[in-house]
Amino acid sequence: MPSFDTVLKADAVELRNAVDQTNKEITGRFDFKGSNAKVDQKEFDLTIHADSDFQREQVLDILRNKCTKRGVDAKFLVEEKVEKVSGDKVKQLIKVKNGIAQEDAKKIVKVIKDAKLKVQAAIQGDTVRVTGAKRDDLQATMALLRKDLADLPLSFDNFRD
């Protein structure tokens, strides 16, 4: 029986490349000369360090642009609150979405059931497996999820016939 997995995960290699390119651009820009602005990465947690709130916004804008150019959707980036470190220096934690949250998984299943397509959706950890009798039904489900859940950067893996 044909099936596919609905997943929510950013490409780790492209994310690393986007962070490296961001740091490289920061060191080369005139408006960042002499500042300690940078982006640190630990797995799927990014930390922006900057000398002022304005510079933090600039670094965040550069990071979003580099992520988009590298094929990592900017919707993966979830901004946490800004912390003051010392003086005017600030830092901000950016979490990168990895895996479908439970409430989002329930929303995906609800959208599929409300569409009355001849497919079944099952939550399996941080993925949602969709199974159906016909390949066309599965492709219609993919199109439906892309349209109705545009705020989630979903991708589809393990398409099996």
C-alpha positions in Angstrom: 0.0 0.0 0.0 1.5 3.4 -1.0 2.6 5.7 1.8 4.8 8.7 2.7 6.1 10.4 5.8 5.4 14.1 6.5 8.4 15.6 8.3 9.6 19.0 9.5 13.3 19.1 9.5 15.9 21.5 8.2 19.0 20.4 6.3 21.7 20.5 8.9 24.5 20.9 6.3 22.9 23.8 4.6 22.1 25.4 8.0 25.8 25.2 8.9 26.8 26.7 5.6 24.3 29.6 6.1 25.7 30.3 9.6 29.3 30.2 8.2 28.4 32.5 5.3 26.7 34.9 7.8 29.8 35.1 10.0 31.9 35.6 6.9 29.8 38.5 5.7 29.8 40.1 9.2 33.6 40.1 9.3 33.8 41.7 5.9 31.2 44.5 6.3 32.3 48.0 7.2 29.4 48.7 9.6 30.5 45.7 11.8 34.2 46.6 12.0 35.5 46.4 15.5 32.4 44.8 16.9 31.9 41.4 18.4 28.9 40.5 16.3 28.7 36.8 15.4 26.4 33.7 15.2 27.2 30.6 17.2 25.7 27.2 16.4 25.1 24.2 18.6 23.2 21.5 16.8 19.8 23.2 16.1 20.3 26.2 18.4 21.8 29.4 17.0 22.9 32.3 19.3 23.3 35.8 17.9 25.8 38.0 19.7 25.9 41.7 18.9 27.0 45.0 20.4 23.6 46.7 20.1 20.0 45.8 19.3 20.3 47.4 15.9 23.3 45.2 15.1 21.4 42.1 16.3 18.6 43.0 13.8 21.1 43.4 11.1 22.7 40.0 11.9 19.3 38.3 12.0 18.4 39.8 8.6 21.7 38.5 7.1 21.1 35.1 8.6 17.6 34.9 7.2 18.9 35.9 3.7 21.7 33.3 3.8 19.3 30.6 5.0 16.9 31.4 2.2 19.7 31.3 -0.4 20.9 28.0 0.9 17.4 26.4 0.7 16.6 26.5 4.4 13.2 28.0 4.9 13.2 31.0 7.2 10.0 29.5 8.9 12.4 27.0 10.6 13.9 29.9 12.7 12.0 30.5 15.9 13.3 33.6 17.7 13.5 33.6 21.5 13.6 36.8 23.6 16.6 39.1 23.5 18.9 39.1 26.6 21.1 42.0 27.6 24.6 40.7 28.5 26.6 43.7 29.7 26.3 47.4 28.8 24.7 47.6 25.4 25.7 44.0 24.3 22.9 41.7 23.5 22.4 38.1 22.6 19.4 36.2 21.2 18.7 32.4 21.0 17.2 31.2 17.8 15.8 27.7 17.8 15.6 25.7 14.6 12.5 23.6 14.3 13.3 19.9 14.0 10.5 17.4 14.1 6.7 18.0 14.1 5.4 19.1 17.4 2.5 17.1 18.8 -0.1 19.9 18.3 1.1 20.4 14.7 0.8 16.7 14.1 -2.7 16.7 15.4 -3.5 19.7 13.1 -2.1 17.8 10.1 -4.2 14.7 10.9 -7.3 16.9 11.3 -6.8 18.6 8.0 -6.4 15.3 6.2 -9.6 13.8 7.9 -11.6 17.0 7.2 -10.7 16.8 3.5 -12.4 13.3 3.3 -9.7 11.9 1.1 -9.3 8.1 1.0 -6.1 8.1 3.0 -5.2 7.4 6.7 -2.8 9.5 8.7 -1.0 8.2 11.8 1.3 10.1 14.1 4.6 8.3 14.6 6.9 10.2 16.9 7.8 13.5 15.2 6.5 12.4 11.8 3.1 11.8 10.3 2.7 8.7 8.1 0.0 9.0 5.4 -1.2 5.7 3.8 -3.6 5.3 0.9 -4.7 2.9 -1.8 -3.9 5.1 -4.7 -0.8 7.2 -5.5 -3.1 10.0 -6.8 -4.8 10.3 -3.4 -1.4 10.7 -1.7 -0.3 13.4 -4.2 -3.6 15.2 -3.5 -2.9 15.0 0.2 0.6 16.5 -0.3 -0.9 19.4 -2.3 -3.6 19.9 0.4 -1.0 20.0 3.2 1.2 22.5 1.3 -1.8 24.8 0.7 -3.6 24.6 4.1 -0.5 24.5 6.3 1.6 27.1 4.6 3.0 28.3 7.9 4.8 25.0 8.4 7.8 24.2 6.1 6.7 20.6 5.6 8.6 18.1 3.5 7.7 14.6 2.4 10.0 11.5 2.8 9.8 7.8 2.2 7.4 7.8 -0.6 6.7 4.1 -1.2 4.6 2.3 -3.8 
